Amino acid sequence: MALGLTIALLGGALAVVLGGIGSAIGVGLAGQASSGVMSEDPEKFGSLLLLVALPGTQGIYGFLSAFLVILKLGLTGGSPVAVNFYQGWQILIACLPVGLTGLVSGIHQGKVCASGVYMVAKQPKDLMKPVIMAALVETYAVLGLLITILLLNGIKL
Amino acid sequence: MAVAEMLKVELIAPARLKSPLLKKFQQAALIQIEESARELPHEEMSINEIDKLHTLEERLHQAIVYLKAWSGQSGFKKLLTPRPTLNKNEIETLRHDSTWLKILQTFEALKRKRDEISAQIRQLEREKALLQPLASLALPLDKVEKFKETDFICFSLGTLPLASLEALEEHLRHEPFWAGEVALMAKRIVMGVIYLKEKEYDVREVLERLGWEPYSLSEFVVSFLKKGETAAQVMKRLDQERENLARAGAEIDQEIKNLTGHLEQLMKAADIITNELRRQEAFQRLGRTQKTIYLKGWVLAENKEKLISLLQPYQQKIYLNLSQPSPEETPPIALDNPPLFRPFELITRLYGLPQPRSLDPTVYLSPFFFVFVGLAVSEAGYGLIVSLASLAALYFLKSKGGLRTFLKLLVYLGGANILFGSLVGGWFGYPWRKVLLIDPLRDPLSFLLLALVLGFLQVWFGTLLNLLQGIKKKNYSRAIFVDGGWLLLLPSLIGAGLTGHRLGWLLAGLGALGIIFFSSPARNPVARFFGGLYNLYDISRYLADVLSYSRLLALGLATSVIAMVVNTLARTAWGIPWLGWLIAGFIFIGGHLFNLGISFLGGFVHSMRLQFVEFFSKFFRAGGRPFQPLALEGKYIEFE
């Protein structure tokens, strides 16, 4: 049924778009901070790259959830599975945890990474400490991803 | 297998032995020297010597940084070339060898000359830009400079805003003056104006109203120009001058470049000076009188004999006392673990060193960390790549210190992935069905259960360590009843929940009683009871801690799914005619490398967090200060 498929696709799109927005903002924040630091100390590129890349995972989680949706709908093989109205909604709802947690945690992880960049500027040896701090924020995106995967796995088509 | 034992060193020696003793200590890298100057009367020493060394060190660093930029070594090549080495016996000879100082002075003279030339070039360029508006003026510049007025007429040069051009034309029709356009700039026009002297006042007023700004030649140009030269000619000569200077600059650059051959000598000198400074600073920490010095410090207990034999030659002249630290003293911390576990010290260090007389968590976290990274990445192919690459780096880079430890750790973690990737993941996205225990994509719940069981084990184990530590510190009641209570309560609760057996509930109740009656520090029995009851609420914390380990499933799945996506994309690209194999290859290699990067980063960081937040919070308090013996440490070179 076309309506069910449409709703399911909206779910996959939301997962990748919301996570992507979160990551884009987060990476943007950290990237701006690191460019500022690098203008003084270009040699820090390598260690700062790590902090800038860190808020990028939410986008990847969203992407892989969307891919799971695509697999579930059988869109890769060219023969889509029939999805009814309720199943479409189920898939959309299953995508929300990863999308919404990714959106918010990506932004906040970006802020933590940006301040981590300033910290590394002054204490280059303590690179891993801000990375761990950022990972504390990412936890919730990971949990969102976990629930999305479990929900998608549980939906019967 | 824990925090290494430290001995306190006290040494009194005649003051004249200070240099040889400190040199010996630095070479042997045995003892950390504590501040004792403040407590004891001491002779003021001149700061002058230290200042001099600081200046010399700074000069050397600047020269090295500058020359390094000229040496033209690429980043990768730099990584592969091992650091130059210096034998300890050469230090004295090199220190008093004046060649490096001469090289340094030559460099500084050249650099100063080069800076001057650059400044001159910049000035010439600036002057040329200022002359630009007059480029088309045919009138010789010296005329412009000198020819201001005759008996009857005045001449002046200046700029007007483009917007007032029309107004000017209007004026030209009525007023007795002539104006000619010289050149156009971005927003203004350069003009020459000639007018009758008697009308000077009126004309100036008109011009000012229109926004006139007189143009005058800079002092530099006035002194530079020759008689009869137009602006264009002057500019050409400025250019020539600039080229001459640039050529001279290039020659100096070449000379500086030739100096890069001496870079190694400068690096050696810089490190020798740095270590001399370190020794001077150590000296400042000693207690001193006119005739004697007093040194307080720490030595690893295992190095006791080495220290004694090191001081053998001075035996008659010094007093040495080695003793166990008293309970008020806080010795520095050195970790001492079997070689197998040493790479994992990195994780402990990152969190912070343990306090003196407490437990080193390295050995306990190692197996968990190993398994967690294995599960969180769970990709055997990536594990193989990481292990091999780290082994190769260990072999070729010959690095020391932190990087070496990290590479060793990566070898382990790669190994963990080869193992767990085969069991619960795949090889580059393809599960190896023969050995696969759990397919996380088809059966995520089993994987989740595995992660939670491991989490429960670690949290329980952390509480057990706290119990053991409490017993060691003679905190018996708290250790046995509270920590013991949790240790009993948690598994029996799960057992009771799963089997419904009465024994489980009974044991859980027993554990809970211990917590209720012994966990609150209050003395009032009622407050104690309710405080204990409230502490029972900590069970939610234990629950949250265990659930936190579910991230292992999410991270492991993420790796598998992305690997699968890469394979699917590569397979799709394979179908493209002609170039399909090439594009598929790019996608396969690039995609998997990307996934390797992010999954290892995630696996590493999240596994570390599980140690820090979930495991360490049960039993570990950081706060030790690192043991840093006075030693020869090179920024650029290795001391042999």
Contacts between the chains, C-beta under 8 A, distances in Angstrom:
chain1	res1	chain2	res2	distance
A	50	B	601	7.2
A	53	B	598	7.7
A	53	B	601	7.6
A	54	B	601	7.6
A	56	B	598	7.6
A	57	B	598	6.5
A	57	B	602	6.3
A	60	B	558	7.2
A	60	B	562	7.0
A	60	B	598	6.5
A	61	B	558	6.5
A	64	B	558	5.9
A	64	B	561	4.5
A	64	B	562	5.7
A	64	B	565	6.8
A	67	B	561	6.5
A	67	B	565	5.2
A	68	B	561	6.4
A	76	B	568	6.4
A	128	B	350	5.2
A	128	B	608	7.7
A	129	B	350	7.2
A	131	B	605	5.7
A	132	B	350	7.8
A	132	B	605	6.5
A	132	B	608	6.2
A	132	B	609	5.9
A	132	B	612	6.5
A	135	B	605	4.5
A	135	B	606	5.8
A	135	B	608	7.7
A	135	B	609	5.1
A	136	B	609	6.6
A	136	B	613	7.4
A	138	B	606	7.7
A	139	B	548	7.3
A	139	B	551	6.7
A	139	B	606	7.9
A	139	B	609	7.6
A	142	B	551	4.6
A	142	B	554	4.7
A	142	B	555	6.6
A	142	B	606	7.1
A	143	B	550	7.1
A	143	B	551	7.0
A	143	B	554	7.2
A	145	B	554	4.9
A	145	B	557	7.9
A	145	B	558	6.7
A	146	B	550	5.7
A	146	B	551	7.1
A	146	B	553	6.2
A	146	B	554	3.9
A	146	B	557	7.9
A	149	B	444	6.4
A	149	B	554	6.9
A	149	B	557	5.6
A	150	B	444	6.2
A	150	B	445	7.8
A	150	B	448	7.7
A	153	B	444	5.7
